Amino acid sequence: MGPGCWLVRMKIGIVCYPTHGGSGVVATELGSALAENGHSVHIISYAIPFRFESFRSNLKYHEVEVTAYPLFRYPPYDLALAGTIMEVAQQYGLDILHAHYAIPHAISGHLAREMLNGAGKNVKLITTLHGTDITIIGQQRIFQPITRFGIRASDGVTSVSAELKDRVLDTIDCGAQHIEVIPNFVDTERFKPGCCKEKRAHLAAADEKIVMHVSNFREVKRPRDVVQAFARGTRDIKARLVMVGDGPEVGAIRELVRELGIEGRVNMLGTYDAIWELLPQADLFFLPSEYESFGLSALEAMACGVPVVASNTGGLPEVVEHGVHGTLHKPGDVDAFAASIHALLRDDATRTRMGQAARERAETKFKREALLPVWEAYYEKILAEPPRA
Ligand code: GMT
């Protein structure tokens, strides 16, 4: 993607979590794509996001410095973040602050914008809602009013799926705030079928099928169901479960794998950043989450030509069409997941067809090059609007 000469070059601050998780990935990949297209991008976080690859003069990372002081039992990260945003905005003349995840990023962004506007600098705040900021954090009694405040205070708000937008409007009184749906995207040059074939031998024997799960092993991902459904669905099939990622449920999952006596057929790899090297080796991608606002990892698998077995929850049906790119079932229906895994692993022709359709879907609907102009147009629209009263 080359710099388009018609474009207004913008100075954009992106605030995100650096940890393994979809919102940080989306924020970082958007930042890289914008920088490649000639905009000046500043990523602000408490550590370098794991997908951050800076070798460009117009893509910078700024660390939030959190000061310890004997009086602070809890060092005020949100204020340190607001201070850092303000400093970066002043130094580089930012036009836009793009907060990924409502809590606390939208609030710190709001604070920074108010301080900047008070100093005569007009900066616009855009908040992207990613899912758990609404469905888990935003539903907690203590956080709901502040989530609502952050949404209302933003100059623009986006959500990663239509389902998440509806959920926000149903559960949070957003006032007059409009929510724009801009789906996540995938780099289809990096995530592609056939990549890194030499990795396969490290994951499984040549005659074993690979079922892959990638997540941060939180309860919402239902990792126990991953193991149970794999065990039930592959009793008479030579197959291996490859689990990638780390998180609070990992210990319990290891235990369950031992209880079921399938340790010889399960690889728990821990975190692996270059996930595009592993995904194409899978025969099936498995994501039986309780909820996914979008399911970026499923999209990344699809871009690699891998069919997906997932929950029919949240925004997943907007990404994966049941029967076309894989199969979708009710969260918790372990028998249905097991039956799908069994049927698909036994049917090479259907898997190949679904894998091809999945790749095509990623290329036609969620390609980075197609969604970048959507973001640019959205930024320009928000910039053109008068400042909030
Ligand atoms: O899934 C997680 O636990 C991480 C979380 C995040 O904020 O990093 O992911 C959310 O945002 C992703 C990117 O937009 C979506 O693809 C995930 O579906 C969403 N997770 C949930 O809704 C549980």
Boltz pocket constraint, residues with backbone or C-beta under 6 A from the ligand:
constraints:
  - pocket:
      binder: B
      contacts: [[A, 20], [A, 21], [A, 22], [A, 23], [A, 24], [A, 26], [A, 101], [A, 129], [A, 130], [A, 131], [A, 132], [A, 133], [A, 160], [A, 184], [A, 216], [A, 218], [A, 220], [A, 291], [A, 292], [A, 293], [A, 294], [A, 295], [A, 296], [A, 297]]
      max_distance: 6.0
